[in-house]
Amino acid sequence: MTTPAQPEAIEALLKEGRRFPPPPAFAAQANAKPGIYEEAADAEAWWTGWARKLEWSKPFTQGLVWNEPFATWFADGELNASVNALDRHVRNGLASRVAYYYEGEPGDRWTVTYGELLDAVCRFANGLRKLGVKKGDRVAIYMPMIVELPIAMLACARIGAAHSVIFGGFAPDAIVDRVNDSECVALITADQGWRRGKKVPLKANCDEAVAKGMPSLKHVIVAKRVGDPVDMVAGRDHWWDDVVKDQPSTCEPERMNAEDLLFLLYTSGTTAKPKGIKHTTGGYLTGVTATHKLVFDLKEEADVYWCAADIGWVTGHSYIVYGPLCNGASSVLYEGTPDFPDKDRLWEIVDRYKVTILYTAPTAIRTFMKWGTAYVDKHDMTSLRLLGSVGEPINPEAWMWYHTHIGGGRCPVVDTWWQTETGAIMITPLPGITTLKPGSATKPFPGIGVDILDEAGNSVPLGGGGYIVLTKPWPAMMRGIYGDDARYKETYWSRFPHKYLAGDGCNRDIDGDYWFMGRIDDVMNISGHRISTAEVESALVDHPDVAEAAVVGKSDDVTGQAIAAFVSLKSHANGTPELADELRDHVSHILGKFVHPKYLTFTQELPKTRSGKIMRRLLRDIAEGRMLGDTTTLADSSVVAELQSRAVEEANKEE
Ligand code: PRX
């Protein structure tokens, strides 16, 4: 493990002296009241209070049962996630409240109310049942950001099938791995999607994936988004419209145990095989509703909330689908990118729907900074009252720009730290009570136990940094890795006894505020996407010309990190610029377009220790252009000089 940020960078960050106390008017109306942390001192009682706000078909009597590292929460209770997201509100007279303001990339717009969403979910759930999908099955979903995506997720939840959403940017191989790992019985997709005016061949990608072998798969269901003809295989493929045709708009929900699987979401670890993170029903819904209500200060009858993430990642699961719907919020659902047709698309949307709460990522904010304020200034942004950030550390400059130019200096910024594994936000300001510091995620959410440990596992006193760990179970925590309990224990619970290892480096200042420094394992964070170095390496060595490859993350002003690959070739091949481009495309072809090595350096040999291990620390130093540390264990020191000069050439080329 390594410390990602350099000491100088950390020091500069901790000298950040700007402070933003809660504006009094905001504090006066805030959901979070002073005393909330004390209220949560008995974490189990606090979480139980939030769980009771959900609707249970069989109320629970148990709270936490902790059989380390396996937790159950509210395990004798029964509830259904789709009932909590929809039926409950419709029964309470909110059928006509807008659930989603839909904005398609080409500019098609419509609203979906809670009543309409419930009808659509019931019809699709009935259709799935008719195809034979049943409680306990797994269903893969590979879709663009269209309303059918949350409908498909909620329909699965209604009939007790766990969904496994695969981000629409992934390539066919990623679909194969995920479908096969959890033996999905159905795959729900769309004909094509829109991205910057171009058509994304989603159904064709599914066909390519199915052709590689998916023994468990029985059905492919295809929603029509673009309308061009696609190949349909009789018996296996079904149009969405046919699946829902003649289905009634009511559907008896499955009674789910609180600990029944709600979904799997695959995320990158330190090996090439992604991990299927398990989330169950009762605890997950408790975590996302509590955090969504308090962190975003949600006033569901008045706010227009917009989480500008993709549902294919955990942010979308928790804060576009389950959190907002269970809280009865009205959200914007946007299909496209921020720069299509022009770079003011997001601000046009804020203005059109009078968005009050916006949640996005630092990489996007840094991109907006580069584009300049003219795009923002074209639009009325005064509806905004709260801003959120997620996915990677936010640098103080980006924080200040967001606060000043998007928030008009009046909106609190909540920098929220969490992970696919944690299910819900873990470290965050509470708007209205927290004094904000640009670049800091500030404090643990009420009920969450956090510590910073040194190498030896000792708690680091305030003012120091180290490994961030979570010290006690919380309801939305992952319940394990699908089919691999041993990996769950090894990855998260073996480095320090009785502590959950998050994999991030973090500093805690003398006020107890947290400053995140990035990953301390071989996971990169590129534009807020978690990508393992091992996955990229294995895609590179899959190419017939490549002998060996090593990949590291290199800091990047816009994307946080960029992929830097070092490649040695087989003797028949030449390291030409054309081959470098071919290798970049090869990686994208295997992993998805969003994975594209920015730097690719050819080398005769990779630097290895005498025992043959690739020296990643050294490669990281070379990629960052840093003074090299100790190379005494290196087998052949001439390798380093060569690599260094080539990496410099490569970096200059990019600039
Ligand atoms: O390194 C941390 C970073 O993103 C990782 C989790 O990635 P993922 O599971 O894909 O979930 C992303 C969205 C929750 C973390 O281990 N990360 C996420 N949010 C922050 C962050 N790093 C610093 N500050 C954040 N606010």
Boltz pocket constraint, residues with backbone or C-beta under 6 A from the ligand:
constraints:
  - pocket:
      binder: B
      contacts: [[A, 267], [A, 313], [A, 314], [A, 315], [A, 389], [A, 390], [A, 391], [A, 392], [A, 393], [A, 394], [A, 415], [A, 416], [A, 417], [A, 418], [A, 419], [A, 420], [A, 421], [A, 427], [A, 441], [A, 502], [A, 503], [A, 504], [A, 516], [A, 517], [A, 518], [A, 519], [A, 525], [A, 528], [A, 529], [A, 530]]
      max_distance: 6.0
